[in-house]
Amino acid sequence: MRRCKGRGGPWAAASVALVLATGCYTGRDGWAGGDGGTGDTAAESDTDADGGEPVDQAVLDRVGVSGLRRLTAVEYAATVHDLLGVEVDAALLLPEDWRQPFDNDYTTQVASQALIEGAELLAADVATLVVADEALREAAVGCTPESTADAACFREFVTRFGRRALRRPLTATEIERYAGLVVEAEHAGDFHAAVEVALRALLQHPEFLYRVELGTPVPDAPGVFRLGDHELAARLSYFLWGSTPSDALLDLADAGQLHTTEDIIAAAESMLDDPRARARVGRFHALWLGYEQLPHAPALASAMQAETQALIDRVVFEDGLPWQELLRAEETFVDATLAEHYGLPAPAGASAWVSYGESGRQGLLSHGAFLSAMAKVDDSSPTKRGILVRTRMMCQDIPPPPPNVNVDDTEPPEGTCKEEFYRTEHAQGNCAGCHGLMDPIGLGLEQYDHRGVFRTVENDDPTCVISGEGSLDGVPFSGPAELSDVLLDSGTLNRCVTRQLYRFAMGRSELQALDDAFVGSIVDEMGLQADFDLTELLVRFVSDEAFALRREEEEGQ
Amino acid sequence: MVLRNRTFRRSFLRGAAGFTLALPLLESMQAKAATGAPQRYFLGFAGSSIGFPGFDYDQLVPDATGAGYDVKRALQPLLDLGIRDSVSVVTGMEIPWGDAGSVPAGGRVRNWHAKSVAPLISGVRGADDGNERAQGATSDQIAADVLGQDTVHRLLAYRVQAAYYRGSNGDGGDRGRISYRDEGGTIVPVDPIVSPRLAYESLFTGFVPPDPAQAAEALAVLRRRRSAVDLVLEDAQTLIPKLGAADRQRLQRHFDELRSLEQRLDQEAPPLEGACELLPHPGDDPAIGGAVENGDTDGYAGGGAYSNEQLRAEILTDLVAMAFTCDLTRVASMMYTMAQCFLNANPLFGQPSDMHELGHFGVGGGQVGLDAMSDGVAWHVAHYGRLVQRLRDIPDLDGSSVLDNSALVLVFEGGWGYDPESGDALSVHSSENMSALIAGHAGGLNPNGGVHVPNPGGHPTQVINTALRAVGVDHEMGEVSGVVGSLLG
């Protein structure tokens, strides 16, 4: 087996300084105006295509490109739940969503027969469930048909539900076309047969499956468009809720009350009071830090996820504390099993907040959810933990290993302690460049195993004592508490979490200069090391004028 | 079967028992038989190597060459299924490798995992930058361009393994695809259908149950599906011109697929004649299992990293067999397992590890490890073999068997031998000593029945070339030329 020191190569001469600058080694590695809809005509549009509002250059300089985004399986399920009250497992039928680490990167989405037919079957499933259940059916239809083919009630239904499904009012033309489906009621002798067809169609509609943004051209800014109010409502709701706009939000858009900065702030603040915002912020953290799924028995995995969600809920939504408190919390929310797992006092009751006391734990980085992520071969991986911190929390790039390193084969030789192996083998020759960026971080967390259990010796060799001493960019630390403090002081965390939020909001993981300008403008305001309230940051984010603009992509992937 | 004008609606009904509600048939299987039975192409992919670290042999390659070859552990299903005489084994092949900038034709980038897949399925050398996407069209798409023009489905692209089962799960990325098509010089990945239920519903669209009440309901549903899709197509067509260039391209692709669905909905189901029958509905899909980390034997014992792939493979195999039989399609690709497959081996053959880890001492080394690894290979061979067996036993239009008019290939992600990444001489991270299976008799393929043919220094994609030529597709894959000549009659 060849480990990294074994072979010279073009990266052999890379110095640590070069590494930080260039990587560890030098090997290669309107609706033609507005919100009118597809059947739109200029007369029907609610925005004047000719007289778009001008935008300051400073704002234009932070408008990144955006493209057509398909609902993820999770967004799909949330959307049909909010629209119709039904539960579906959309992941069974839709093509899988890639994690980059967020699951909504539209540049990875390619339409296929699998998508079209999966979406058709899902639409059929939902329509069938709704029509078969009297309560769901009545709620969806919203009026009581007085005859088998009650055209007035059916028209009322397609007008109302069409607006909710497509996230904008239907045009008169569209209403006519969908209202024509009432012939299906005549044909089947059943009003709800027509309802079923309309549901099937609207749930396969491209403006349901995709978030289509057209907007109005911004004067003197080729390729830049101002979103219509309904398009902005959808941007807000899918970012803050992961689901479709509520009727109330659509009402605001209908009334032109989602247009000014003040309008948007008010709407966003109201949305953040909704339970969907908690779930969405939780999902952001889970995808970001890699604990959406944990490789443990289901009970342990869900207890860990609940622990982290409880902390996020408390800090961000209940106590209104700075987001940074996620990394400073001195208590954690556990059930008896998880408390025992961590070696903490049992909670009073089924689940409760328990003090960390002198355990050396502090905040989210002490959670099993975080410490389980990126484990390897029945043990923690100092390297992979280092990658997690560098790439996800500091937004730094670490190139993949050089081609002559076998990444599957990192076990220390028989008789060598793991820590010694990492401190000697990985610190030599070609290895040192990259591993020097990663391993010292992970070694500082080594007293916590891949399930987050505290230890002082190696799991499979009690003669190997774990020092738990690590460092980040030369600053020594030991354990999650000290790592949290180092990260908070580093000046990279605030910028990075904002970048990650931006990726999540825009559905694109590859960022460009325009995107960085948006992130930078927010970070400049909040300060690199300052505490911030996450809900305030989210409101600041969505009320930036650039959030209501889009820049057209010139060509697809 | 020619795509019909959408105004031409179903003029007859036919039940599973051949119960005719209305006539006439427009294009019977007998009529097709007059022009010769159709040729079918199948590609199976196994995300596994076939050797074990430290061993200079595997349990797939027979000792004897030619017909009646000896069967070792990894090929045991061929004997169990009684199909050895129909399946040839081509061995001793390799995919060349090189570093970025000097990857040879048809080669892979040094840096093992999943880098062999792109050249294997496309014949075009892998990308320099380490992405694992095929750089050329794949054989199922190329075959479908020739064979898939007159069938309801141009091709079936299926995957058995439901999720990646590692890390945040769900995301196999390029490791979960083996089908790519060439859209005017741009190579576009094609997502497989993974849900057996979706595969069934898609394939048997238009088939009508024999029970009159069920038949009426099925027709009513078909009518609703058409009405809905018609409306959506019109809406999409209106929307496309309003989009920017990139979005227009994205939605056009969506529209094209939707149009294909509309055309499928407008076609008549083939007559239920001979062996063509409506299979029973497979029911709801098995739930998708969660991720398991390496070495977590409790996780494997507890059924993680598993979504009943055994059942999924059986259903999808039955669907391919029936699709070929009914001439619903003439081309199918089946990704049994993803590249670097983390599927739980415990429910499949009682090894509490995943397929990938079996090759890394997941259940031990030495003979135990080699046997476990071979059992993983055999699991793929068994499902491929079951398809071969089914097709052998199904009479075709011309009185021969469907297998007589088919060419079916099974390829593996890796072989064993030198690993330029680690420098190990006997590694599973190697594209040396690669083998492939090829079955069927289309175009005189396998004139001597199932044989063992060493193809030393050959490229495994040559086996794909051989199958394509057998089914009359005049194409050699990407940068890989040549066929295994002795297998062509």
Interface residues (C-beta under 8 A of the other chain):
Chain A: M1 R2 G6 R7 R28 D29 G30 W31 A32 T38 G39 G67 L68 D89 A91 L92 L93 P95 E96 D97 W98 R99 P101 D103 Q109 V110 A111 S112 Q113 A114 L115 I116 E117 G118 E120 L121 A123 A124 E174 R177 Y178 L181 E184 H187 A188 A193 E196 V197 A198 R200 A201 Q204 H205 P206 E207 L209 Y210 V212 L214 G223 L287 G290 E292 Q293 L294 P295 H296 A297 P298 A301 M374 A375 K376 V377 D378 P400 P401 P403 N404 V405 N406 V407 D408 D409 H450 E552 E553 E554 E555 G556 Q557
Chain B: D99 A100 G101 V109 R110 N111 W112 H113 D128 D129 G130 A157 A163 G167 S168 N169 G170 D171 G172 G173 G176 V188 P189 V190 D191 P192 I193 V194 S195 R197 L198 E201 S202 A220 V221 R223 R224 R225 S227 A228 V229 L231 V232 E234 D235 A236 T238 L239 K242 L243 G244 A245 A246 D247 Q249 R250 L251 R253 H254 E257 L258 S260 L261 D285 A287 I288 G290 A291 V292 E293 N294 G295 D296 D298 G299 G302 G304 H360 D419 P420 E421 S422 G423 D424 H429
